[in-house]
Amino acid sequence: MQKMITIIGPTASGKTSLAVAVASSFNGEIISADSRQVYRRMDIGTGKDLNEYQNAGKKIAYHLIDICEPGTKYNLFEYQRDFLAAYYQIIERNKRPVLCGGTGLYVESVLGSYQLSPVPQNPTLRKSLEGKSIEELTGILEKLKQQNNSTMHNKTDVDSAQRAIRAIEIETYNLLNPTSERAFPQLESLLIGVHVDRDTRRKRISERLKFRLENGMIEEIKGLLQEGIPADNLLYYGLEYKYVTDHVIGNISYKEMYDRLEIAIHQFAKRQMTWFRGMERRGFHIHWVEGTLPMEEKLKEIKRLTDN
């Protein structure tokens, strides 16, 4: 069985292009670890860049992208289930799984063998949380996490009231219902982190945001609304979908949307790095490679690490 290679990094670090090159070089297929790229027709705002999944004219197979309808709420339990199905399919084909994404919770749930149960909705709890601010909800969540000794639900993953309420629901359920009965296999993986310095990252984020807004992101969100997907459901997905939807429905001006979204993405990238540093403190050994190096040098370093 070929050892999995996992590639993580903040948004705009170049992890997807590296994963494609790794999959091409190591006879692999990519499993996405992105909590929003699972949704169909949410392409520009989630940065799928599906045209990147080829190398030297060769298509690279990918999994867990475009598997859900917009408006639904995909969760961590479902991700683990779908990850394992994809992982075993890849292994059966005698290919190497390459896990790639910036959703730290998804990556850690797989590499840390989190044991989870499907968590039903709790209408009574939801009713009691209605009307609370994101700050109040975050405070409640932090107390529950302390009680559960939980590392789940970092601020990266609860950037709206809806997400925070769902996180509280899950932590409350886990407090009352131990989840040790669900096993998740221990998987071996080489863990690669793509590092880019703060200034380079900020420049890339700003340039990419401008490009996406000029090349269909607003139209994409208008199309989703025209399909009948409620604005509140799009707001739930955060970042681009939160701020651009607010602009499209007339709550904020274009300039306000742009300025607030740019700040939010920079903050998001910072929180991603905070999560990855937390993973290191929790015992995950991340081999950091410099994102601005030529691809050949990054691949050479990863090959060296796989040979050790």
Beta strands, then each sheet from edge to edge (+ up, - down):
strand 1: 4-8
strand 2: 28-32
strand 3: 54-55
strand 4: 58-59
strand 5: 62-63
strand 6: 96-101
strand 7: 189-195
strand 8: 287-290
sheet 1: 5+ 2+ 6+ 1+ 7+ 8+
sheet 2: 3+ 4-
end
